[in-house]
């Protein structure tokens, strides 16, 4: 089978599509033929060596959409379409940008029977799970509250806008210019360009009950929240430096991460199938383009997720 992997840490050029043995299923696992995966900040951090991981070669990718083709458990039968998110185990070399993926049911969300996922649905897997944790566990958003999403043009921010609106909250967004229209279309009442002249006033406004920071510097945005409000920060590495500002402004600030959980992933999968959550794809690549996707991540000028379409793989 094919897999995108790397044999040393470094720049995007270390990523290669290689021919590797198909995984052997252990008891309790399922084998998934993947349809698509996405490129995320966590992929880049692992590839650069900024997070510890296991022996090389290391595969890339933390989420995927695919169909179960074999099973060693009664929990999921072959033919089931699933959304998958891997854990952050430091010694694990497995990734999701592969042809076949052996995984535990605890990391799989089940799409409803009769629904065939699209490649673009993968835009809502890791990003959607992170947004769910941010709203449910981080800020605990409630109907009638007003929330600001910073970094709203990425997969986490766009999912957070939709989920907050579904909860009955009002949402404003700060994003790059290319994403402003999508933010408004998906439910933001107002959307501002993060380079706009009004940013200083907005940062100090204290007008929000809740804040989700999916991009940018958290400490700059905490003063936008009223005293006693809540903030969820999706970059755990940026959270410690925001603590002094959180204490000064009286905002409860917590870091959040996607983690993985079958119940939450199934919740997402059902809402994707019903059309309650709309995926947004900024750019689409084949597996041969994963290095380019890594290089372009964070460069700006796009809106939505960077998706790897596994159907575009050449036969090795």
C-alpha positions in Angstrom: 0.0 0.0 0.0 1.0 3.7 -0.2 1.8 5.9 2.7 3.1 9.5 3.1 6.0 9.3 5.6 9.3 10.8 6.6 12.6 9.4 7.8 14.0 12.4 9.6 12.6 15.7 11.0 12.9 18.7 8.8 11.2 20.9 6.2 8.3 19.8 4.0 10.8 18.2 1.6 11.3 15.2 3.9 7.7 14.0 3.1 7.5 11.2 0.6 4.9 8.9 -0.8 6.3 5.4 -0.3 5.3 1.7 -0.8 4.9 0.1 2.6 3.4 -3.2 4.0 -0.3 -3.1 4.7 -1.0 -3.1 8.5 -1.9 -6.3 10.2 -5.1 -6.1 12.2 -4.9 -6.8 15.9 -7.8 -8.1 17.9 -10.2 -5.3 18.6 -9.2 -3.2 15.6 -10.7 -2.3 12.2 -9.1 -1.7 8.9 -10.1 1.5 7.1 -9.6 2.2 3.4 -9.1 6.0 3.6 -10.9 8.5 1.3 -9.2 11.7 2.6 -7.1 13.2 5.3 -6.3 16.8 6.3 -3.1 18.8 7.1 -3.1 20.4 10.5 -0.7 22.5 12.7 0.0 19.4 14.8 1.3 17.5 11.7 3.7 20.3 11.0 4.9 20.4 14.6 5.6 16.6 14.6 7.4 16.9 11.2 9.6 19.7 12.5 10.6 17.7 15.6 8.9 20.2 18.0 6.9 17.3 19.5 8.4 14.0 20.6 7.5 10.9 18.5 8.6 7.4 17.9 11.1 5.7 15.6 11.4 6.6 12.0 9.9 6.2 9.5 7.0 8.4 10.8 3.7 8.7 8.9 1.9 12.0 8.7 -1.8 12.9 9.3 -4.0 12.8 12.4 -7.5 12.6 10.9 -9.3 10.8 8.1 -12.5 9.7 6.5 -12.8 6.2 5.1 -14.7 2.9 4.9 -14.1 -0.1 7.1 -13.0 -3.1 4.9 -12.1 -5.6 7.6 -12.8 -5.9 11.3 -11.6 -7.8 14.4 -14.4 -6.4 16.6 -18.2 -6.6 16.8 -18.3 -2.8 17.4 -17.9 -1.9 13.8 -18.8 -4.1 10.8 -17.1 -3.9 7.3 -18.8 -1.5 5.0 -19.2 1.2 7.7 -18.1 4.7 6.8 -16.1 6.3 9.6 -14.4 9.5 10.7 -11.1 8.9 12.5 -8.8 10.9 14.8 -5.6 9.5 16.1 -4.2 10.2 19.6 -1.0 12.1 20.3 0.9 9.1 21.6 4.6 10.2 21.4 5.9 6.7 20.4 3.4 6.1 17.7 4.6 6.2 14.1 1.2 5.7 12.5 -0.5 8.5 10.5 -3.7 8.8 8.5 -2.4 9.9 5.1 -2.1 6.3 4.0 -4.1 3.9 1.9 -5.1 1.5 4.7 -5.3 2.4 8.4 -5.6 -0.1 11.3 -7.3 1.7 14.2 -9.3 1.1 17.4 -13.1 1.7 17.4 -12.6 4.2 20.2 -11.0 6.5 17.6 -13.8 6.2 15.1 -17.0 8.0 14.6 -19.7 6.3 12.6 -21.6 8.0 9.7 -25.3 7.1 9.5 -26.2 4.0 7.4 -26.8 5.0 3.8 -24.6 8.1 3.9 -21.5 8.1 1.8 -19.0 10.8 2.9 -17.5 13.2 0.5 -13.8 14.1 0.4 -14.6 17.6 1.7 -16.3 16.1 4.8 -12.8 15.5 6.2 -12.5 19.3 6.7 -14.8 18.9 9.8 -13.2 16.0 11.5 -10.2 17.2 13.5 -11.2 20.9 13.2 -14.8 20.0 14.2 -13.7 17.9 17.2 -11.5 20.8 18.4 -14.3 23.3 18.0 -16.7 21.0 19.9 -14.3 20.7 22.8 -13.7 24.5 22.8 -17.4 25.3 23.0 -18.6 22.5 25.2 -15.6 22.1 27.6 -13.8 25.4 27.2 -16.2 28.3 27.1 -19.4 26.3 27.8 -21.3 28.5 25.5 -25.0 29.2 26.3 -28.0 30.6 24.3 -28.1 34.3 24.1 -24.4 34.8 24.8 -22.0 36.7 22.5 -18.8 35.0 21.4 -15.8 36.1 19.4 -13.8 33.6 17.3 -10.3 34.7 16.4 -8.6 32.8 13.6 -12.0 32.1 12.3 -11.0 31.3 8.7 -9.5 27.9 9.6 -11.3 24.5 10.1 -11.6 25.0 13.9 -12.9 28.6 13.6 -15.4 27.9 10.8 -16.8 24.9 12.8 -17.0 26.9 16.0 -19.1 29.6 14.3 -21.6 27.0 13.1 -21.8 25.2 16.4 -22.2 28.4 18.4 -25.0 29.6 16.2 -26.7 26.2 16.6 -26.5 26.7 20.3 -28.3 30.0 20.0 -25.3 32.3 20.7 -24.3 35.3 18.7 -20.9 35.1 17.0 -18.5 37.6 15.6 -15.3 36.6 13.7 -11.8 37.8 13.1 -10.1 36.2 10.1 -8.0 36.8 7.0 -9.7 38.7 4.2 -10.2 35.6 2.1 -12.3 34.0 4.8 -14.6 36.9 5.7 -17.4 36.0 3.3 -17.5 32.4 4.5 -17.6 33.5 8.2 -20.7 35.6 7.4 -22.3 32.9 5.3 -21.9 30.4 8.1 -23.5 32.5 10.7 -21.2 35.2 12.0 -23.0 38.5 12.7 -19.9 40.5 12.0 -16.5 39.5 10.5 -13.4 41.7 10.6 -10.1 41.4 8.7 -7.4 40.8 11.3 -5.2 43.5 9.7 -8.0 46.1 10.0 -7.6 49.4 11.7 -10.4 48.6 14.1 -8.5 45.8 15.8 -7.1 47.8 18.7 -10.6 48.9 19.7 -12.1 45.4 19.3 -9.3 43.8 21.4 -10.1 46.2 24.3 -13.9 46.1 24.0 -14.9 43.8 26.8 -18.1 43.1 24.9 -17.9 39.3 24.7 -19.0 36.6 27.1 -16.8 34.0 25.5 -13.7 33.8 23.2 -12.3 31.1 21.1 -8.7 31.7 19.9 -8.0 29.4 17.0 -5.2 31.6 15.6 -3.2 34.6 16.7 -1.8 35.6 20.1 -4.3 34.8 22.9 -3.1 37.5 25.3 -3.9 40.2 22.8 -7.6 39.1 22.6 -8.5 38.4 26.3 -9.3 42.0 27.0 -12.2 41.7 24.4 -13.9 39.5 27.0 -15.9 40.9 29.9 -14.7 40.3 33.4 -15.9 36.8 34.5 -16.1 35.6 30.9 -14.4 32.5 29.4 -11.8 31.9 26.8 -10.7 28.7 25.0 -7.2 28.6 23.4 -6.6 25.8 20.8 -2.8 26.2 20.8 -1.7 24.7 24.1 1.8 26.1 23.6 0.4 29.7 23.5 -1.7 29.3 26.6 0.9 29.8 29.4 2.0 33.2 28.2 -1.7 34.3 28.3 -2.1 33.5 32.0 -1.0 36.9 33.4 -3.4 38.7 31.0 -6.2 36.3 32.0 -5.6 37.1 35.7 -5.5 40.8 35.1 -8.7 40.9 33.0 -10.6 38.4 35.2 -11.2 36.0 32.3 -11.2 32.2 32.8 -8.8 30.9 30.1 -8.2 27.2 29.4 -6.3 25.3 26.7 -8.3 22.8 24.6 -7.3 20.0 22.3 -9.3 17.7 20.0 -8.3 14.5 21.7 -10.3 11.6 20.3 -13.6 10.0 21.2 -16.0 7.8 19.3 -19.1 9.4 20.8 -18.0 12.9 19.9 -16.9 11.8 16.4 -20.2 10.0 15.8 -22.0 13.2 16.9 -20.0 15.1 14.3 -20.5 12.5 11.6 -24.3 12.6 12.1 -24.4 16.4 11.8 -22.2 16.3 8.7 -24.6 13.8 7.1 -27.6 15.9 8.0 -26.0 19.0 6.6 -26.1 20.8 9.9 -22.3 21.4 9.6 -20.9 22.7 6.3 -17.3 21.7 5.4 -15.1 24.4 3.9 -12.1 23.3 1.8 -9.5 26.0 1.1 -7.2 23.8 -1.1 -7.2 20.2 -2.2 -4.1 18.1 -2.9 -3.3 14.6 -3.9 -0.9 12.6 -1.7 2.0 13.7 -4.0 1.2 17.2 -2.9 1.4 16.7 0.9 4.8 18.5 1.0 3.3 21.5 -0.8 0.3 21.5 1.6 2.7 21.6 4.6 4.7 24.4 3.1 1.6 26.5 2.4 -0.1 25.9 5.8 -0.1 29.1 7.7 0.9 31.2 4.7 -2.4 32.9 4.6 -4.7 33.7 1.7 -6.9 30.7 2.0 -10.2 29.8 3.8 -11.0 26.4 5.3 -9.1 23.2 5.5 -6.2 21.8 3.4 -7.5 18.4 2.3 -5.6 15.4 0.9 -7.7 13.6 -1.6 -6.5 10.0 -1.5 -8.2 9.1 -4.7 -5.6 11.1 -6.6 -2.7 8.8 -5.6 -0.7 7.2 -8.3 -0.2 3.5 -8.2 3.3 2.7 -6.8 
